[in-house]
Amino acid sequence: MTEQRFIITENMMDSLYGSDNAKYDQHAKHLLSSRKLLAELVKKVVPEFQDASIDDIAEKYIEGTPLVGSIPVAPGLTNTVPSKISGDRNEDGAPKEGYITYDILFHARAPGTGESMNVEAQRSQKESTLGYHLMKRAVFYACRLISSQKEREFEGKDYNSIKKIYSIWLCMDSPNRDSYINRYRLEEKHLLHRYDEPQENYDLVNIVLISLGEKADKDRLIHLLQVLFTESHQTFDSKRNILKKEYHIEMTPEMEQEMSTMCNLSLNISEEALNRGLAQGRKEGRAEGRAEGRTEGRLAGLNETALRLLSMGLSVEDVSKGTSLPLETVEEIKKQLIEKNK
């Protein structure tokens, strides 16, 4: 078997919540860096691993210890780190931009081929939240993962040694509310006559976008990621049981700590968002009540509260309970919000 070295980098999760979101995201990154969880991800989206078992990917092909938050992206920094994973930094910066980090980094060997890959993942994809199109950022990151190999993976003009990369982006806010997995790659088009370039010479850049929808999905990887990151109704024990029974993942003490902290932070985040929304709604309701009548003002305030809470990512059920508005009313407010954001 030809050794295939992988550099898998994942840049995870823009903030979607309140003041605790940074802590939540950091624990989520550490949880996702588990070898078994990364093996599930690689098995699904990297063709070179499709015939390998999850156990083999986790135990045989992933090398060293995955690092969280330490390898540079921008020019002049990425390829200054050592080639061995144990010494890599996952942090990058460019003039006037501050530092950008690849959240999870590790090496692996793929069975059967001799190429190297890089996989990266992030969460949010809303342009209104990010201020840019996520796909354009993904292309930039993928190109950096190629160019940064010079003097690290190959020297001088030895371009034959460029390694194939995968940039994987995990997003929690599907634009159409459905889960999907898309792959973007270079391909050959014959514009005049025909000559077939060997695919391995140009098939070097791959971007995979994994988007988690609102409805539960039966796909193995999507279901796993939803349980871990978007199904807030799942308790710590229920998540642990699903990992064990359905995915044969025995949680280590470190994984249990990350998961427990995430569950607690998620509750704090939801409660803080709900309390802020209710307080603002009561304030607006009282103000409007004095001007237009107490009942209408209170209703208007609750509707505004529901709109704010839905914008923060809370479920229709949670918003209905927190505001005492009927489910049908909250559903209608959510539809209006979706239409507004189209």
Secondary structure, 3 states (H helix, E strand, C coil): CCCCCEEEEECCCCCCCCCCHHHHHHHHHHHHCCHHHHHHHHHHHCHHHCCCCHHHHHHHHEEEEEEEEEECCCCCCHHHCCCCHHHCCCEEEECCCEEEEEEEEEEECCCCCCCCCCCCCCCCCCHHHHCCCHHHHHHHHHHHHHHCCECCCECCCCHHHCCCEEEEEEECCCCCCCCEEEEEECCCCCCCCCCCCCHHHCCCEEEEEEECCCCCCCCHHHHHHHHHHCCCCCCHHHHHHHHHHHHCCCCCHHHHHHHHHHHHHHHHHHHHHHHHHHHHHHHHHHHHHHHHCHHHHHHHHHHHHHHHHHHCCCCHHHHHHHHCCCHHHHHHHHHHHHHHHC
